[in-house]
Amino acid sequence: MDENLGLPKGFIKNVFDGGEDNAAFFGTKVNHYPPCPHTDAGGVVLLFQDDEVKGLQMLKDGVWTDVQPLKNAIVINIGDHIEVLSNGRYTSILHQVVPQTDGQRRSIHYSKQP
């Protein structure tokens, strides 16, 4: 990613490792919430979601599109910090979770933040 953005090799790793102060942190949150369009703070976000119950949607070309759950898959989102660091070349996607009638949906959101 560094090279693609024209940055020195290791630049983003250094930012996310907290530089010489090593002030970066990892965060995990478990969510259960009503529909609320949002982007994710942080850098790269790993989303471990329910294998069978859908509910995650992303805004694509002005239309809310279902993200189909895949067994043993991890959804990877670019967070707001990477969008800023890349000057918009990588985009933090607007997404939401909508309630489902076919079961309860659970997810684990894991990210590394500068």
Short mmCIF file of the C-alpha atoms (twelve columns), coordinates in Angstrom:
data_MODEL
# 
_entry.id   MODEL 
# 
loop_
_atom_site.group_PDB 
_atom_site.id 
_atom_site.type_symbol 
_atom_site.label_atom_id 
_atom_site.label_alt_id 
_atom_site.label_comp_id 
_atom_site.label_asym_id 
_atom_site.label_seq_id 
_atom_site.Cartn_x 
_atom_site.Cartn_y 
_atom_site.Cartn_z 
_atom_site.pdbx_PDB_model_num 
ATOM 1   C CA . MET A 1   0.000   0.000   0.000  1 
ATOM 2   C CA . ASP A 2   2.881   2.383   0.780  1 
ATOM 3   C CA . GLU A 3   4.352   2.055   -2.704 1 
ATOM 4   C CA . ASN A 4   0.944   2.409   -4.368 1 
ATOM 5   C CA . LEU A 5   0.468   5.722   -2.540 1 
ATOM 6   C CA . GLY A 6   3.983   6.961   -3.285 1 
ATOM 7   C CA . LEU A 7   4.974   6.838   0.390  1 
ATOM 8   C CA . PRO A 8   8.273   5.584   1.801  1 
ATOM 9   C CA . LYS A 9   8.323   1.832   2.440  1 
ATOM 10  C CA . GLY A 10  7.067   1.099   5.969  1 
ATOM 11  C CA . PHE A 11  5.352   4.504   6.381  1 
ATOM 12  C CA . ILE A 12  1.858   3.165   7.136  1 
ATOM 13  C CA . LYS A 13  3.222   0.415   9.390  1 
ATOM 14  C CA . ASN A 14  5.151   3.055   11.339 1 
ATOM 15  C CA . VAL A 15  2.012   5.199   11.714 1 
ATOM 16  C CA . PHE A 16  -0.043  2.241   12.934 1 
ATOM 17  C CA . ASP A 17  2.704   0.990   15.227 1 
ATOM 18  C CA . GLY A 18  2.678   4.378   16.962 1 
ATOM 19  C CA . GLY A 19  6.079   5.519   15.727 1 
ATOM 20  C CA . GLU A 20  8.835   5.598   18.293 1 
ATOM 21  C CA . ASP A 21  6.308   6.053   21.119 1 
ATOM 22  C CA . ASN A 22  4.530   2.802   20.143 1 
ATOM 23  C CA . ALA A 23  1.222   4.431   21.109 1 
ATOM 24  C CA . ALA A 24  -1.023  2.468   18.734 1 
ATOM 25  C CA . PHE A 25  -3.701  0.163   20.084 1 
ATOM 26  C CA . PHE A 26  -5.910  -2.700  18.973 1 
ATOM 27  C CA . GLY A 27  -9.643  -2.568  19.461 1 
ATOM 28  C CA . THR A 28  -12.374 -5.175  19.396 1 
ATOM 29  C CA . LYS A 29  -16.078 -4.581  19.700 1 
ATOM 30  C CA . VAL A 30  -19.081 -6.871  19.495 1 
ATOM 31  C CA . ASN A 31  -22.117 -5.201  17.954 1 
ATOM 32  C CA . HIS A 32  -25.868 -5.513  18.078 1 
ATOM 33  C CA . TYR A 33  -27.536 -2.355  16.805 1 
ATOM 34  C CA . PRO A 34  -30.347 -0.964  14.634 1 
ATOM 35  C CA . PRO A 35  -29.731 0.286   11.072 1 
ATOM 36  C CA . CYS A 36  -27.450 3.283   11.188 1 
ATOM 37  C CA . PRO A 37  -25.345 4.153   8.133  1 
ATOM 38  C CA . HIS A 38  -21.715 4.721   9.126  1 
ATOM 39  C CA . THR A 39  -18.083 4.311   8.165  1 
ATOM 40  C CA . ASP A 40  -15.532 2.684   10.451 1 
ATOM 41  C CA . ALA A 41  -12.865 4.594   12.316 1 
ATOM 42  C CA . GLY A 42  -9.420  3.077   12.380 1 
ATOM 43  C CA . GLY A 43  -7.204  1.540   9.758  1 
ATOM 44  C CA . VAL A 44  -7.983  -1.870  8.362  1 
ATOM 45  C CA . VAL A 45  -11.077 -3.456  9.902  1 
ATOM 46  C CA . LEU A 46  -11.594 -7.215  10.105 1 
ATOM 47  C CA . LEU A 47  -15.257 -8.149  10.479 1 
ATOM 48  C CA . PHE A 48  -16.113 -11.653 11.605 1 
ATOM 49  C CA . GLN A 49  -19.827 -11.966 10.920 1 
ATOM 50  C CA . ASP A 50  -22.493 -14.609 11.256 1 
ATOM 51  C CA . ASP A 51  -22.162 -17.272 8.539  1 
ATOM 52  C CA . GLU A 52  -25.889 -17.628 7.912  1 
ATOM 53  C CA . VAL A 53  -27.812 -14.499 8.926  1 
ATOM 54  C CA . LYS A 54  -27.417 -11.620 6.522  1 
ATOM 55  C CA . GLY A 55  -27.916 -7.983  7.458  1 
ATOM 56  C CA . LEU A 56  -24.750 -6.146  6.425  1 
ATOM 57  C CA . GLN A 57  -25.334 -3.708  3.580  1 
ATOM 58  C CA . MET A 58  -23.019 -1.323  1.756  1 
ATOM 59  C CA . LEU A 59  -23.929 1.740   -0.260 1 
ATOM 60  C CA . LYS A 60  -22.898 1.133   -3.874 1 
ATOM 61  C CA . ASP A 61  -23.824 3.577   -6.639 1 
ATOM 62  C CA . GLY A 62  -26.483 5.120   -4.381 1 
ATOM 63  C CA . VAL A 63  -28.209 1.788   -3.661 1 
ATOM 64  C CA . TRP A 64  -28.025 -0.269  -0.439 1 
ATOM 65  C CA . THR A 65  -26.636 -3.668  -1.468 1 
ATOM 66  C CA . ASP A 66  -26.626 -6.815  0.700  1 
ATOM 67  C CA . VAL A 67  -23.224 -8.284  1.560  1 
ATOM 68  C CA . GLN A 68  -23.934 -12.009 1.435  1 
ATOM 69  C CA . PRO A 69  -22.450 -13.914 4.384  1 
ATOM 70  C CA . LEU A 70  -19.944 -16.577 3.379  1 
ATOM 71  C CA . LYS A 71  -18.998 -19.465 5.638  1 
ATOM 72  C CA . ASN A 72  -15.616 -18.915 7.337  1 
ATOM 73  C CA . ALA A 73  -15.072 -15.591 5.526  1 
ATOM 74  C CA . ILE A 74  -13.697 -12.367 6.979  1 
ATOM 75  C CA . VAL A 75  -14.988 -9.042  5.644  1 
ATOM 76  C CA . ILE A 76  -12.166 -6.509  5.334  1 
ATOM 77  C CA . ASN A 77  -13.083 -2.815  5.388  1 
ATOM 78  C CA . ILE A 78  -10.835 0.180   4.934  1 
ATOM 79  C CA . GLY A 79  -11.297 2.543   7.876  1 
ATOM 80  C CA . ASP A 80  -11.452 6.334   7.984  1 
ATOM 81  C CA . HIS A 81  -7.788  6.680   8.965  1 
ATOM 82  C CA . ILE A 82  -6.600  4.879   5.811  1 
ATOM 83  C CA . GLU A 83  -8.918  7.041   3.694  1 
ATOM 84  C CA . VAL A 84  -7.302  10.151  5.178  1 
ATOM 85  C CA . LEU A 85  -3.755  8.745   4.945  1 
ATOM 86  C CA . SER A 86  -4.305  7.794   1.290  1 
ATOM 87  C CA . ASN A 87  -5.903  11.162  0.465  1 
ATOM 88  C CA . GLY A 88  -9.046  9.317   -0.667 1 
ATOM 89  C CA . ARG A 89  -7.393  6.728   -2.920 1 
ATOM 90  C CA . TYR A 90  -8.701  4.042   -0.549 1 
ATOM 91  C CA . THR A 91  -12.254 4.708   0.606  1 
ATOM 92  C CA . SER A 92  -13.940 3.949   3.897  1 
ATOM 93  C CA . ILE A 93  -17.239 2.475   2.676  1 
ATOM 94  C CA . LEU A 94  -20.586 3.669   4.034  1 
ATOM 95  C CA . HIS A 95  -22.408 0.620   5.382  1 
ATOM 96  C CA . GLN A 96  -25.173 -0.389  7.791  1 
ATOM 97  C CA . VAL A 97  -26.696 -3.401  9.483  1 
ATOM 98  C CA . VAL A 98  -30.411 -3.992  9.033  1 
ATOM 99  C CA . PRO A 99  -32.578 -6.196  11.292 1 
ATOM 100 C CA . GLN A 100 -33.463 -9.621  9.933  1 
ATOM 101 C CA . THR A 101 -36.452 -11.838 10.653 1 
ATOM 102 C CA . ASP A 102 -34.605 -15.106 10.004 1 
ATOM 103 C CA . GLY A 103 -32.440 -15.050 13.121 1 
ATOM 104 C CA . GLN A 104 -30.170 -12.942 15.282 1 
ATOM 105 C CA . ARG A 105 -27.024 -11.550 13.705 1 
ATOM 106 C CA . ARG A 106 -23.761 -11.254 15.587 1 
ATOM 107 C CA . SER A 107 -20.465 -9.792  14.499 1 
ATOM 108 C CA . ILE A 108 -17.027 -9.106  15.909 1 
ATOM 109 C CA . HIS A 109 -15.263 -5.978  14.696 1 
ATOM 110 C CA . TYR A 110 -11.478 -5.936  15.066 1 
ATOM 111 C CA . SER A 111 -9.255  -3.063  14.005 1 
ATOM 112 C CA . LYS A 112 -5.821  -1.567  14.493 1 
ATOM 113 C CA . GLN A 113 -5.742  2.182   14.956 1 
ATOM 114 C CA . PRO A 114 -2.965  4.760   15.020 1 
# 
